[in-house]
């Protein structure tokens, strides 16, 4: 069942995006102009949209030195290319010349782009899919052929669509979290302690993402474990109990998990023991059980014949 947008051609049916990211410094705006010029040369390009950290204004350009080694991180330019049809989408996706043209060289940030047809984008907006909703809200329309329009999302979805989304999110994100948990155990078996710590962090993040998507249809742009658990506890207080803060050992375990997202990958000073990993793994197994129960309950609620479309 699809919830299709209405092509009424009336002004209320379409969404008008911001067009110029004036918060970006001049050198980034110039780089964006070059990116747009390169993409526009391709056949079938109807819109070019900047989204992500550069659109929001929270991009990162970080450089630090540790043990005489210089590390650098720069946020990508995230670009959505909207095409007229599937043929143009495929051509752009596999265009090696375009990939080469958009390599950063000495300009710093890489360009990460995806291509979708106008029909697909509007269908995702009609279903209020969180990724495309964020692009609509935060993004900037850098180029517009004016041959097509972006659909204005409905304020609410029928219960049947919300049920389908919840099932899709549950299958996708529980499966992803289970995969990271399995890889973490494999890493522990190979005595790769830091890799295991990062993978356990990713499993935790995905279980909580599953919960939030099933209940709200939205995925927060957040990696801070304390904030994610606080959000999850709003749906079930057991999330707070999984990672107790009663004594110094509890706090140390949680801090190791929280720091694993960055430090386990990049910091030589990050240390975690086998016993600490096993303790954290046990907590995440409990987290998995809670997430499955809470999400299955929500899906059953959405499937109830008493569920109203305007809920």
C-alpha positions in Angstrom: 0.0 0.0 0.0 1.4 3.4 -1.0 0.4 6.8 0.3 0.9 8.8 -2.8 1.3 12.5 -3.0 -1.4 14.5 -4.9 -0.3 16.2 -8.1 -2.8 19.0 -7.8 -0.5 21.8 -9.1 -2.0 24.0 -6.5 0.5 26.1 -4.5 -0.4 24.4 -1.2 0.7 21.0 -2.6 4.3 22.0 -3.0 7.1 22.8 -0.7 9.5 25.8 -1.2 13.0 25.2 0.0 15.7 27.7 1.1 18.1 28.4 -1.7 21.3 30.0 -0.4 23.3 28.8 2.6 24.6 32.3 3.6 26.0 30.9 6.9 28.8 29.2 5.0 32.1 31.1 4.6 33.0 32.4 1.1 35.5 29.6 0.3 32.9 27.0 1.0 30.3 28.8 -1.1 32.7 29.0 -4.0 33.4 25.2 -3.6 29.7 24.6 -3.6 29.3 26.6 -6.9 32.0 24.3 -8.4 30.2 21.2 -7.2 26.9 22.4 -8.7 28.5 23.3 -12.0 30.1 19.8 -12.3 26.8 18.0 -11.5 24.7 20.2 -13.8 26.7 19.0 -16.8 25.0 15.6 -16.4 21.9 14.7 -18.3 18.6 14.4 -16.3 19.6 16.5 -13.3 16.5 18.4 -12.0 17.6 19.5 -8.5 20.7 19.7 -6.5 20.2 19.9 -2.7 22.7 20.5 0.1 21.9 18.7 3.3 23.7 17.4 6.4 26.1 19.2 8.6 27.0 22.0 6.1 23.3 22.8 5.7 22.7 22.8 9.4 25.8 24.8 10.2 27.4 22.2 12.5 30.1 20.9 10.3 33.4 19.8 11.8 37.0 20.7 10.8 39.3 19.2 13.4 43.0 18.6 13.4 45.1 17.3 16.3 48.4 15.6 17.0 49.0 12.5 19.1 52.4 10.8 19.4 53.8 13.0 16.7 51.0 11.9 14.3 48.6 14.5 12.9 45.0 13.5 12.6 42.4 15.4 10.6 38.7 15.2 10.2 36.5 17.3 8.0 32.7 16.9 7.5 31.6 16.0 4.0 29.5 18.1 1.8 26.3 16.0 1.6 24.4 16.4 -1.7 21.1 15.0 -3.0 20.8 14.9 -6.8 17.2 14.7 -7.9 16.8 13.2 -11.4 14.0 13.0 -13.9 14.0 9.2 -14.2 15.8 6.0 -13.2 18.1 6.1 -16.2 19.5 9.4 -15.1 19.8 8.2 -11.5 21.8 5.2 -12.6 24.0 7.2 -14.9 24.9 9.7 -12.1 25.3 7.0 -9.4 27.9 5.1 -11.5 29.6 8.1 -13.2 33.3 7.7 -12.4 34.2 10.9 -14.1 31.8 12.9 -11.8 33.4 11.1 -8.8 36.8 12.2 -10.0 35.7 15.8 -10.6 34.3 16.0 -7.1 37.4 14.8 -5.3 38.5 17.4 -2.8 42.0 17.9 -3.9 43.4 20.7 -1.7 39.9 22.1 -0.8 39.4 20.0 2.2 35.9 18.5 2.5 34.9 15.5 0.4 31.6 15.4 -1.5 29.2 12.6 -0.6 26.3 12.5 -3.0 23.3 10.3 -3.6 20.8 10.4 -6.6 17.1 9.7 -6.5 14.3 10.3 -9.0 11.8 13.1 -8.3 9.1 10.4 -8.0 11.0 8.6 -5.3 11.8 11.8 -3.4 8.1 12.9 -3.5 6.9 9.4 -2.5 9.2 9.4 0.5 8.0 12.9 1.5 4.4 11.8 1.1 5.2 9.0 3.6 7.1 11.4 5.9 10.3 9.3 5.8 12.6 10.8 8.4 15.7 11.1 6.1 13.8 13.1 3.4 11.9 15.1 5.9 15.2 16.3 7.4 16.5 17.2 3.9 13.4 19.2 3.3 13.6 21.0 6.6 17.3 21.6 6.8 18.5 21.6 3.2 19.2 24.2 0.6 18.1 24.0 -3.0 21.3 24.9 -4.9 19.9 24.2 -8.4 16.4 23.8 -9.7 15.4 23.1 -13.3 11.9 24.2 -12.4 10.4 21.3 -14.4 9.4 19.5 -11.2 8.2 20.4 -7.7 8.8 18.9 -4.2 5.6 17.6 -2.6 4.5 19.1 0.7 4.4 16.3 3.3 1.0 15.5 5.0 0.7 16.5 8.6 -0.1 12.9 9.6 -0.1 9.4 8.1 -2.9 6.8 8.1 -2.4 4.1 10.8 -1.7 1.5 8.1 1.3 3.4 6.8 2.6 4.0 10.3 2.3 0.3 11.0 4.2 -0.6 7.8 7.0 1.9 8.7 7.3 0.6 12.2 7.6 -3.0 10.9 10.2 -1.9 8.4 12.2 0.0 10.9 12.1 -2.8 13.4 13.3 -5.4 10.9 16.1 -3.1 9.6 17.5 -1.7 12.8 17.1 -4.7 15.0 18.9 -6.7 12.3 21.7 -4.1 12.1 22.1 -4.0 15.8 22.2 -7.8 16.1 24.9 -7.8 13.4 27.1 -5.3 15.3 26.7 -7.3 18.5 27.8 -10.5 16.7 30.8 -8.7 15.2 31.7 -7.4 18.7 31.8 -10.9 20.0 33.9 -12.0 17.1 36.3 -9.2 17.8 36.5 -10.1 21.5 37.3 -13.7 20.4 40.2 -12.3 18.5 41.3 -10.1 21.5 40.6 -7.0 19.5 39.4 -5.1 22.5 39.1 -1.6 21.1 37.4 -2.7 18.0 35.0 -4.7 20.1 34.2 -1.6 22.2 33.4 0.4 19.1 31.1 -2.3 17.8 29.3 -2.6 21.1 28.7 1.2 21.0 27.3 0.8 17.5 25.0 -2.1 18.6 23.7 0.0 21.5 23.1 3.1 19.3 21.2 0.9 16.8 18.9 -0.7 19.4 17.9 2.7 20.7 17.5 4.0 17.1 15.2 1.1 16.5 13.1 2.0 19.5 12.8 5.7 18.5 12.0 5.0 14.9 9.3 2.5 15.7 7.7 4.9 18.1 8.2 8.3 16.4 9.4 7.7 12.8 12.4 9.9 13.6 16.1 9.1 14.1 18.0 11.7 16.1 21.4 12.9 14.9 23.0 11.9 18.1 25.9 9.7 19.1 26.1 10.7 22.8 25.1 7.6 24.7 23.9 9.5 27.7 21.5 11.5 25.7 20.2 8.5 23.7 19.5 6.5 26.8 17.7 9.5 28.3 15.5 9.7 25.2 14.8 5.9 25.3 13.9 6.0 29.0 11.0 8.3 28.1 9.4 5.2 26.4 10.5 2.6 29.1 12.3 3.4 32.4 14.2 0.1 32.1 16.6 1.7 29.6 18.0 3.8 32.4 18.3 0.7 34.6 20.4 -1.2 32.0 23.3 1.1 32.6 23.2 1.9 36.3 25.3 4.7 37.9 25.3 3.4 41.5 29.0 3.1 42.0 32.4 3.9 40.5 32.5 0.6 38.6 29.1 1.3 37.0 30.2 4.8 36.0 33.5 3.5 34.6 31.8 0.9 32.4 29.3 3.4 31.0 32.1 5.9 30.4 34.1 3.3 28.4 31.0 2.6 26.3 30.2 6.3 25.8 33.8 7.1 24.7 34.1 4.1 22.4 32.5 5.9 19.5 35.5 8.2 19.0 38.3 7.1 21.4 38.2 3.4 20.6 39.0 4.3 17.0 41.3 7.2 17.3 42.9 7.5 20.7 45.9 5.4 21.7 45.2 6.2 25.4 41.8 4.4 25.3 42.0 1.1 27.2 39.4 -1.5 27.9 39.8 -5.0 29.4 38.3 -8.3 28.4 36.3 -8.4 31.7 34.9 -4.9 31.1 33.8 -5.8 27.6 32.0 -8.9 28.9 30.2 -6.8 31.4 29.1 -4.2 28.8 28.1 -7.0 26.4 25.8 -8.4 29.1 24.2 -5.0 29.5 23.6 -4.7 25.8 22.0 -8.2 25.6 19.5 -6.9 28.3 19.1 -3.7 26.1 18.3 -5.9 23.1 15.6 -7.8 25.0 13.9 -4.6 26.2 14.0 -3.1 22.8 12.4 -6.1 21.2 9.6 -6.2 23.8 8.8 -2.5 23.7 8.9 -2.3 19.8 6.7 -5.4 19.5 4.2 -3.8 21.9 4.1 -0.6 19.8 3.6 -2.6 16.6 0.7 -4.5 18.1 -0.8 -1.2 19.2 -0.5 0.2 15.6 -2.1 -3.0 14.3 -5.1 -2.8 16.6 -8.4 -2.1 14.9 -9.0 0.7 17.5 -6.0 2.6 16.1 -7.2 5.9 14.6 -5.7 7.4 11.5 -5.4 10.8 13.1 -3.4 9.5 16.1 
